[in-house]
Amino acid sequence: MTAAPPARRAEDGSPYPDRSRPDFERQVRRMFTHIAERYEWFDHVASLGNDYLWRPRALWDLDRFRAGRPVARALDLGCGTGELARLVTRRHAAARVVATDFTAAMVAHAARVLRPSGEGARLSFARANALRLPFADASFDLVTNAFVVRNLADLDVAFREMRRVLRPGGSLLILEITEPLSPRFGAVFHAYFDRVVPWLGAAVASEGPYRYLPESLQSLPPRAQLLAKLKSAGFSRAEARPQSRGIVTAFLAEAGAPATQSR
Ligand SMILES: C[S@@+](CC[C@H](N)C(=O)[O-])C[C@H]1O[C@@H](n2cnc3c(N)ncnc32)[C@H](O)[C@@H]1O
């Protein structure tokens, strides 16, 4: 039996996930372990502060999409340091929110920065892989995730899992980096995203993660295809709401009736 070749690493030795390898998921987890402590502030710097606006704006879009139906149980996937999960908990004052991530260092960081009073009493953290969720069918009214789906090994499996844990009529919000709407602005965006961001990453000993970042965007299907995948996974209504000229998009979807089993 021949040993698998060693995982790809950048010149500074930092993890640099390679989607073509069978251990891609493990590499993604190693990468997020590597950047967990500096993830949040680096994100604010690299996005030039725009990420402060993107998550609240996506939740605002979600409110209009769901037309104010109550949320008793919500699930945030790939919660990272918990930024979106905290906003969801504040926004839905009666909801119990479970925030999950498959990187232990991220969950530990998120739990450490959470204040136990206020929304902290309604928000709990757990480790879970988005492709194999440890929750019963129809157990949530709302599923959210931000900047996660680019990193998933199998989008179709993940979307089916998101649909499975939602009750019929429940809502899904996916916020993700996407291709800008106009080619002219896209050229400016890619000069920054593909060259400056990896250079900034290298300055904090994380060249691999921030060279992987633009590669991960290339692996994401265009908006229309992603909406089609959501419909195939059992979402009855699915819409895309681009922000910042399309640099990010909030995908909103409503869980349809469960598929009837054919005998
Ligand atoms: C770019 S961070 C986003 C964190 C957070 N949602 C935010 O808004 O900043 C992506 C997160 O997704 C997690 N992740 C990636 N693949 C995952 C998977 N298959 N299952 C669960 N979490 C995953 C990573 O560990 C990481 O914390």
The ligand as a Gaussian input file, in Angstrom:
#p B3LYP/6-31G(d) Opt

LIG

0 1
 C      -14.848000      31.530000       7.025000
 S      -15.357000      30.826000       8.552000
 C      -16.894000      31.646000       8.843000
 C      -17.218000      31.776000      10.302000
 C      -18.496000      32.539000      10.653000
 N      -19.678000      31.884000      10.132000
 C      -18.455000      33.977000      10.214000
 O      -19.481000      34.495000       9.783000
 O      -17.413000      34.611000      10.347000
 C      -15.907000      29.221000       8.033000
 C      -16.196000      28.304000       9.196000
 O      -16.851000      27.153000       8.685000
 C      -16.353000      26.020000       9.361000
 N      -16.566000      24.849000       8.490000
 C      -16.025000      24.589000       7.287000
 N      -16.447000      23.411000       6.816000
 C      -17.290000      22.890000       7.753000
 C      -18.050000      21.702000       7.841000
 N      -18.032000      20.772000       6.894000
 N      -18.810000      21.522000       8.941000
 C      -18.847000      22.452000       9.923000
 N      -18.122000      23.588000       9.920000
 C      -17.359000      23.823000       8.826000
 C      -14.902000      26.329000       9.647000
 O      -14.387000      25.561000      10.705000
 C      -14.952000      27.817000       9.941000
 O      -15.078000      28.095000      11.300000

